[in-house]
Amino acid sequence: MSELNKIGEPEPDPVVAPVGEACRQRAVRAHRPLPVWVRLTFDDGRPALTEKGFALGWNGEHVLVQVLWGMSYYRGAREFWVGSDQVRRRHLEPQWLGRSA
């Protein structure tokens, strides 16, 4: 539960990969976060969610992703280690800020 959740609303976390310290040390860190789609699974019976996120690092089996995660009344960035089979690359279109191309 987050520190800001004073009324005790449930904040279920996804099932994350059990990554040990050795795997963290072997992980390759991205120079720039890579945009990805990540499938988050839960063990409380809720269906899996596919969220936009960014890959921050990886090793042979797992990927460290950052996603916007809903808390009690706000969304904050959270990092999770997930299996590499739960991550797909996503393409970001250039934003022109109202200018014509």
C-alpha positions as CSV (number, residue, x, y, z in Angstrom):
1,M,0.0,0.0,0.0
2,S,1.4,3.5,-0.9
3,E,2.0,6.1,1.8
4,L,-0.7,8.3,0.3
5,N,-3.4,5.7,0.6
6,K,-4.7,6.6,4.0
7,I,-8.1,4.9,3.6
8,G,-6.7,1.5,2.9
9,E,-8.0,0.9,-0.6
10,P,-6.5,-2.2,-2.2
11,E,-3.6,-1.6,-4.5
12,P,-2.8,-5.0,-6.0
13,D,0.5,-5.3,-7.7
14,P,1.1,-7.5,-10.8
15,V,3.0,-10.8,-10.6
16,V,6.6,-9.9,-11.1
17,A,9.6,-12.0,-12.1
18,P,11.7,-13.3,-9.1
19,V,14.9,-11.6,-10.2
20,G,17.9,-12.0,-7.8
21,E,20.8,-9.7,-7.3
22,A,23.0,-11.7,-9.7
23,C,20.5,-11.1,-12.5
24,R,20.3,-7.4,-11.7
25,Q,24.0,-7.1,-12.0
26,R,24.1,-8.9,-15.3
27,A,21.3,-6.7,-16.7
28,V,22.0,-4.4,-19.6
29,R,20.8,-0.9,-19.1
30,A,19.3,1.0,-22.0
31,H,20.9,4.3,-23.0
32,R,17.4,5.6,-23.7
33,P,14.3,3.9,-22.5
34,L,12.7,1.8,-25.3
35,P,8.9,2.1,-25.8
36,V,7.2,-1.2,-25.2
37,W,3.9,-2.9,-24.6
38,V,4.0,-5.0,-21.4
39,R,1.5,-7.7,-20.4
40,L,1.0,-7.6,-16.6
41,T,-0.5,-10.7,-14.9
42,F,-2.1,-10.9,-11.5
43,D,-2.6,-13.8,-9.1
44,D,-5.9,-12.5,-7.6
45,G,-8.1,-13.6,-10.5
46,R,-8.1,-10.3,-12.4
47,P,-7.4,-10.5,-16.2
48,A,-4.0,-9.6,-17.5
49,L,-3.5,-6.0,-18.5
50,T,-1.5,-4.8,-21.5
51,E,0.0,-1.4,-20.7
52,K,2.3,1.1,-22.4
53,G,5.7,1.3,-20.8
54,F,9.4,1.7,-21.3
55,A,12.1,-0.9,-21.1
56,L,14.9,0.3,-18.8
57,G,17.1,-2.8,-18.8
58,W,17.1,-6.5,-19.5
59,N,19.0,-9.7,-19.1
60,G,18.5,-13.1,-21.0
61,E,15.2,-13.9,-19.3
62,H,13.7,-10.7,-17.8
63,V,13.0,-7.1,-18.7
64,L,12.9,-4.1,-16.3
65,V,9.9,-2.1,-17.4
66,Q,8.5,1.2,-16.2
67,V,4.7,1.8,-16.5
68,L,2.2,4.4,-15.2
69,W,0.5,2.6,-12.3
70,G,-2.8,3.7,-10.8
71,M,-2.6,4.2,-7.0
72,S,-5.5,5.3,-4.8
73,Y,-6.1,8.7,-6.5
74,Y,-3.2,9.3,-8.9
75,R,-1.0,7.5,-11.4
76,G,2.7,7.2,-10.7
77,A,5.6,5.5,-12.5
78,R,6.5,2.1,-11.1
79,E,9.2,-0.3,-12.2
80,F,8.7,-4.1,-12.5
81,W,10.8,-7.0,-13.6
82,V,8.7,-9.2,-15.9
83,G,9.5,-12.1,-18.2
84,S,10.8,-11.3,-21.6
85,D,7.8,-13.1,-23.2
86,Q,5.5,-10.4,-21.7
87,V,7.2,-7.5,-23.6
88,R,6.8,-6.3,-27.2
89,R,8.4,-3.3,-28.8
90,R,6.1,-0.4,-29.7
91,H,6.5,2.4,-32.1
92,L,6.1,6.1,-31.2
93,E,4.9,8.4,-33.9
94,P,6.6,11.8,-34.0
95,Q,4.6,14.6,-32.4
96,W,4.6,17.9,-34.3
97,L,2.9,20.0,-31.6
98,G,0.3,21.5,-33.9
99,R,2.6,22.2,-36.8
100,S,1.9,20.8,-40.2
101,A,4.4,18.2,-41.5
